[in-house]
């Protein structure tokens, strides 16, 4: 969603590199480019004005003028201001002292509230809570049925006493759900309300009545991140009509300009708490302003990547794999282990999303977007078509075995051969890293690969002193060299003549040239 904004900002900062200091013209030009980038990304005009004013004021201050690298200091300022626009610190959810905690979802129709209720329920379940989803959208056709299906996929309970489709009182359902949650020991109640096609006064009043009936601890306003500037107007109307405590961004994986999402926290004064960035129920997490700012500036999001890895990989399994790789040339690491690792990575999400969290990946964005996720499935099919012995000892895979494996997995023989070769190369590289050799290719660097054996190959033999082609001149040079060697053999340190026991000779005197130099 923020690709265009990222590209414009990266191009702007590229022009600043290599400058020893920033002139007034440089600051104005940079601010102008950032302003255009933000406006093109559909960021609200008042937000852009405040942002540019802060950046220019700080850029003209001491922190840039006295910086060793003004360009990097400028990027730091823009990053901090972006974090400020997005809400500053991460806003955590408030839970009631006495269960159940009531969370009410509100927003326009089509914003994705019902699906988001399931995502929120799954997220709460992962946090150790016992959530209950409540179907209070009794107007939209099949809304109750949709919530039941989503709740079933998420593995959480649902309270839906009314069939919906215009039948039932949503306020009464919301009120009864609290008693139901208490009796069944659910500690969080998520109330899914009816969406509005616009600023509908009747439905706005219904939302206010539900709010008054259940006294929610958190009212979350769900915003479709793709709807543009109208998101800000709708958010202000909801804030004034019903009120809300936090914002949830849905459809953050879309390709529309997402500037409106950047504007909401600044305009309404309510922070973004969660973000939904995919169709799967797992594609949902807490919103971190600093991490989102890093992504926009193409500095990656390693913290989120690490958190996802920690959820997927157990420390015990990681230690087991590390010990296998640290063995003799990693020979204990088999194709079965390789397949297990690949499946674990797949659980973390799509490969392109994971790569997108690494710093600097914006420069190869097109290649990342063109990654075929089915390649992982093809690789798994090839490995599963092998016998247990072939997986444990890939060296025994000959031509006839390759043909059988290719036939069993539905691929070409060349694909099997390529996989085995790549496995050996990857195992060799990972084994070297596990043993502390570092990344290959960084020769001569401690901890970065390249041992002393390789380093010797890099050192070229020193060339001897060139000899003159003139026989008489060459003879004179040889005589002078022989005299110098004889003097060095007789003398002490630095070739100076010395007496017995290394003491200076009493008759030693400086040459005339040195006497003149010393005065």
PyMOL commands that set and color helices and strands:
alter all, ss='L'
color gray80, all
select helices_A, chain A and resi 3-14+24-40+45-59+62-65+70-85+113-126+143-154+170-184+201-214+230-241+259-268+289-296+302-312+315-325+328-330+335-347+351-356+361-369+374-384+388-392+394-396+399-409+413-434+452-458+471-490+493-495+500-502+512-518
alter helices_A, ss='H'
color red, helices_A
select strands_A, chain A and resi 101-107+131-136+157-159+188-193+218-224+246-250+272-276+284-286
alter strands_A, ss='S'
color yellow, strands_A
deselect
rebuild
show_as cartoon
